[in-house]
């Protein structure tokens, strides 16, 4: 990874002294786009939740299944990936293009490392862009000139929010944020979400969630687990597809493929706007 300067900032003013959630996730997936502070935080997560890397892989597997369904069976040809994270294997555009090469994909992330890496990776590609923006500001994204130049908002769009909304605090109004995105989406659009749940003490005897929350409290964004009804509220105005809002590995699993981590990890669901 890029070397640090004496004040803990990398080139371009990137903060290398605070753990970053996208770079932590990159490390958990076996990537190399992370700093020592991110690796230390990831190792603390692993100490608290030994299968956290497996859960990250399962989250990636859900994204794979959801994108394949949306591109191949639902016929979606436009995707917006909010909080996309660092480029890694099986990106949304790669998955979608296997099913439909004419699919257009807009990645969105507020981290400059993600944006710079994504823009470098996608520079030679058409129909795919990376936008440096904050998902908490829907208008700045859906009205962004690059997004408007790529997508036709009069046609269905799949909005992907995998492992991103649980980093939006309640005071930022996460449900209202998703409602604003929904209002930009044409009928026949889709919303896909994975989200960390509030876990009862008897289901979490080792304090895994509390430990993970403590690690993220020192990172670039804090973890905000939510109850099942709170997560379901994100789908207001959408019809949940079968099997509904379920544990992530239970959403349309591929035959013969077992989850890498625990089944009860994150909730997952895909909804359609009528």
VMD Tcl script that draws the C-alpha trace (Angstrom):
set ca {
  {0.00 0.00 0.00}
  {1.04 3.63 -0.37}
  {3.64 4.85 2.10}
  {2.68 7.29 4.81}
  {4.05 10.77 5.27}
  {5.36 11.98 8.60}
  {1.98 13.33 9.69}
  {0.14 10.07 9.05}
  {-1.38 11.22 5.78}
  {-0.82 9.39 2.52}
  {-0.59 11.10 -0.86}
  {-3.65 13.18 -1.55}
  {-4.22 13.79 2.17}
  {-5.60 10.30 2.85}
  {-5.79 9.63 6.60}
  {-3.74 6.52 7.36}
  {-4.03 6.80 11.14}
  {-7.76 6.02 11.47}
  {-9.11 2.58 10.53}
  {-11.35 2.79 7.49}
  {-14.33 0.45 7.13}
  {-13.80 -0.11 3.40}
  {-10.14 -0.98 3.90}
  {-10.99 -3.25 6.87}
  {-13.44 -5.07 4.61}
  {-10.79 -5.29 1.90}
  {-8.39 -6.94 4.38}
  {-11.06 -9.41 5.54}
  {-11.59 -10.43 1.91}
  {-7.86 -10.99 1.42}
  {-7.17 -7.74 -0.42}
  {-4.02 -5.66 -0.29}
  {-5.45 -2.12 -0.43}
  {-5.19 -1.37 3.29}
  {-2.89 0.20 5.86}
  {-1.41 -1.17 9.08}
  {-4.08 0.58 11.15}
  {-6.80 -1.16 9.09}
  {-5.15 -4.56 9.51}
  {-4.87 -4.02 13.26}
  {-8.56 -3.16 13.51}
  {-9.48 -6.17 11.37}
  {-7.46 -8.46 13.61}
  {-9.33 -7.05 16.63}
  {-12.58 -7.89 14.86}
  {-11.35 -11.40 14.18}
  {-10.44 -11.79 17.85}
  {-14.00 -10.75 18.78}
  {-15.76 -12.61 15.97}
  {-13.53 -15.44 14.68}
  {-15.67 -16.01 11.58}
  {-15.96 -12.34 10.61}
  {-13.88 -12.87 7.45}
  {-16.18 -15.74 6.50}
  {-19.19 -13.47 7.09}
  {-17.58 -10.90 4.76}
  {-17.24 -13.61 2.11}
  {-20.89 -14.58 2.62}
  {-21.87 -10.93 2.15}
  {-19.97 -10.94 -1.13}
  {-21.73 -14.18 -2.09}
  {-25.14 -12.60 -1.43}
  {-24.19 -9.68 -3.66}
  {-23.21 -12.19 -6.33}
  {-26.57 -13.98 -6.12}
  {-28.60 -10.78 -6.02}
  {-26.84 -9.20 -9.01}
  {-27.13 -12.39 -11.04}
  {-30.84 -12.57 -10.29}
  {-31.45 -8.90 -11.06}
  {-29.52 -8.97 -14.34}
  {-30.53 -12.40 -15.63}
  {-34.08 -12.91 -14.36}
  {-35.38 -9.44 -13.49}
  {-33.88 -7.87 -16.61}
  {-32.28 -4.90 -14.81}
  {-29.68 -3.10 -16.91}
  {-28.73 -0.30 -14.48}
  {-27.13 -0.61 -11.05}
  {-26.08 1.88 -8.37}
  {-23.80 0.37 -5.72}
  {-23.86 2.60 -2.61}
  {-20.84 2.28 -0.31}
  {-19.29 -0.02 -2.89}
  {-15.94 -0.41 -1.11}
  {-12.62 -1.14 -2.72}
  {-12.46 -2.99 -6.03}
  {-12.22 -6.72 -5.41}
  {-13.08 -9.95 -7.15}
  {-16.60 -10.39 -8.55}
  {-17.45 -6.72 -8.81}
  {-21.01 -5.76 -9.66}
  {-20.18 -4.83 -13.25}
  {-18.32 -8.11 -13.81}
  {-21.25 -10.13 -12.44}
  {-23.84 -8.16 -14.40}
  {-21.88 -8.14 -17.65}
  {-21.69 -11.93 -17.62}
  {-25.47 -11.92 -17.85}
  {-25.97 -8.78 -19.92}
  {-22.94 -6.98 -21.41}
  {-24.94 -3.78 -21.97}
  {-25.53 -3.26 -18.22}
  {-24.48 0.12 -16.80}
  {-23.08 0.38 -13.26}
  {-22.37 3.40 -11.04}
  {-20.23 2.73 -7.98}
  {-20.46 5.25 -5.12}
  {-18.18 5.61 -2.12}
  {-17.14 8.50 0.12}
  {-13.60 7.25 0.76}
  {-10.87 8.83 -1.43}
  {-8.88 5.57 -1.54}
  {-11.91 3.73 -2.90}
  {-12.63 6.47 -5.41}
  {-9.09 6.74 -6.72}
  {-8.62 2.98 -7.02}
  {-12.03 2.54 -8.61}
  {-11.52 5.33 -11.11}
  {-8.11 3.90 -12.07}
  {-9.54 0.41 -12.46}
  {-12.50 1.55 -14.56}
  {-10.77 4.20 -16.65}
  {-10.63 2.01 -19.75}
  {-14.20 0.73 -19.42}
  {-17.42 2.17 -20.75}
  {-20.80 1.74 -19.08}
  {-19.10 1.75 -15.63}
  {-18.21 4.73 -13.41}
  {-16.98 5.44 -9.89}
  {-18.39 8.49 -8.09}
  {-16.78 9.95 -4.99}
  {-19.84 10.94 -2.93}
  {-21.64 10.38 0.37}
  {-24.56 7.94 0.19}
  {-26.32 10.03 2.87}
  {-26.95 12.70 0.23}
  {-29.19 11.06 -2.39}
  {-29.67 14.17 -4.51}
  {-25.91 14.69 -4.87}
  {-25.64 11.17 -6.27}
  {-28.79 10.75 -8.33}
  {-28.33 14.23 -9.84}
  {-24.57 13.87 -10.28}
  {-23.68 14.69 -13.89}
  {-21.72 11.44 -14.33}
  {-24.61 9.39 -12.97}
  {-27.19 11.24 -15.08}
  {-24.92 10.82 -18.09}
  {-24.71 7.05 -17.55}
  {-28.16 6.07 -16.26}
  {-31.66 6.65 -17.57}
  {-33.71 7.19 -14.41}
  {-36.91 6.74 -16.39}
  {-35.94 3.05 -16.59}
  {-35.57 0.55 -13.70}
  {-32.45 0.75 -11.54}
  {-31.17 -1.70 -8.93}
  {-29.99 0.14 -5.81}
  {-27.47 -1.94 -3.84}
  {-26.84 -1.21 -0.14}
  {-24.83 -4.19 1.05}
  {-23.14 -3.75 4.45}
  {-23.44 0.02 4.19}
  {-26.61 1.20 5.97}
  {-25.46 -0.10 9.35}
  {-22.75 2.56 9.19}
  {-25.36 5.35 8.92}
  {-26.37 6.63 12.38}
  {-30.00 7.13 13.37}
  {-29.54 10.89 13.64}
  {-28.70 10.97 9.90}
  {-32.17 9.59 9.12}
  {-31.26 6.38 7.25}
  {-34.87 5.45 6.49}
  {-35.55 8.89 5.04}
  {-32.36 8.58 2.98}
  {-33.59 5.35 1.38}
  {-37.03 6.90 0.86}
  {-35.38 9.74 -1.07}
  {-33.56 7.24 -3.27}
  {-36.84 5.36 -3.78}
  {-38.48 8.52 -5.07}
  {-35.79 8.82 -7.75}
  {-36.35 5.23 -8.91}
  {-38.71 4.31 -11.73}
  {-41.38 1.63 -11.21}
  {-39.84 -1.82 -11.59}
  {-36.66 -0.76 -9.79}
  {-35.13 -2.84 -7.01}
  {-33.50 -2.34 -3.61}
  {-31.04 -4.89 -2.17}
  {-29.86 -4.61 1.44}
  {-27.73 -6.47 3.94}
  {-27.70 -5.11 7.48}
  {-26.29 -6.02 10.90}
  {-29.00 -7.04 13.40}
  {-29.48 -6.25 17.04}
  {-28.71 -9.57 18.71}
  {-30.28 -10.60 22.02}
  {-27.85 -11.30 24.85}
  {-28.78 -14.98 24.92}
  {-27.88 -15.27 21.22}
  {-24.57 -13.44 21.72}
  {-23.10 -14.89 24.94}
  {-19.59 -13.77 24.08}
  {-20.53 -10.16 23.42}
  {-19.52 -10.37 19.75}
  {-21.66 -7.45 18.61}
  {-20.54 -5.23 21.48}
  {-16.91 -6.05 20.71}
  {-17.36 -5.32 17.02}
  {-19.13 -2.05 17.81}
  {-16.20 -1.08 20.03}
  {-13.71 -1.72 17.20}
  {-15.74 0.34 14.72}
  {-16.13 3.15 17.25}
  {-12.48 3.96 16.54}
  {-12.87 3.64 12.77}
  {-14.00 6.03 10.04}
  {-17.64 5.03 10.60}
  {-19.42 3.45 13.55}
  {-21.57 0.31 13.52}
  {-25.30 0.79 14.15}
  {-27.05 -2.57 14.42}
  {-30.85 -2.47 14.07}
  {-33.83 -4.65 14.91}
  {-35.62 -6.71 12.28}
  {-38.60 -4.27 12.14}
  {-36.18 -1.34 11.72}
  {-34.41 -3.11 8.87}
  {-37.73 -4.04 7.25}
  {-38.69 -0.35 7.26}
  {-36.04 0.29 4.61}
  {-38.30 -1.62 2.21}
  {-41.29 0.69 2.70}
  {-42.66 1.28 -0.79}
  {-41.13 -1.96 -2.11}
  {-42.50 -5.50 -2.37}
  {-40.07 -7.93 -0.76}
  {-39.19 -10.80 -3.07}
  {-39.31 -14.35 -1.76}
  {-38.01 -15.51 0.64}
  {-38.38 -12.06 2.25}
  {-36.03 -10.47 4.75}
  {-33.96 -13.42 5.97}
  {-30.53 -14.32 7.25}
  {-28.06 -13.59 4.47}
  {-27.06 -17.20 3.54}
  {-30.78 -18.11 3.34}
  {-31.54 -15.66 0.50}
  {-31.81 -17.87 -2.60}
  {-28.68 -19.94 -1.86}
  {-26.90 -21.64 -4.73}
  {-27.46 -25.41 -4.60}
  {-24.75 -27.29 -2.77}
  {-22.99 -24.15 -1.51}
  {-22.77 -23.86 2.28}
  {-22.18 -20.53 4.03}
  {-18.61 -19.77 5.02}
  {-19.59 -18.25 8.36}
  {-22.52 -18.50 10.73}
  {-26.00 -18.51 9.24}
  {-27.25 -15.80 11.64}
  {-24.92 -13.01 10.61}
  {-26.60 -10.23 8.61}
  {-30.16 -9.84 7.39}
  {-30.63 -9.67 3.63}
  {-33.50 -8.84 1.33}
  {-34.38 -7.61 -2.15}
  {-37.47 -5.53 -2.86}
  {-39.19 -4.31 -6.04}
  {-40.82 -0.92 -6.47}
  {-44.27 -1.38 -8.01}
}
mol new
graphics top color blue
foreach p $ca { graphics top sphere $p radius 0.5 }
foreach p [lrange $ca 0 end-1] q [lrange $ca 1 end] { graphics top cylinder $p $q radius 0.2 }
display resetview
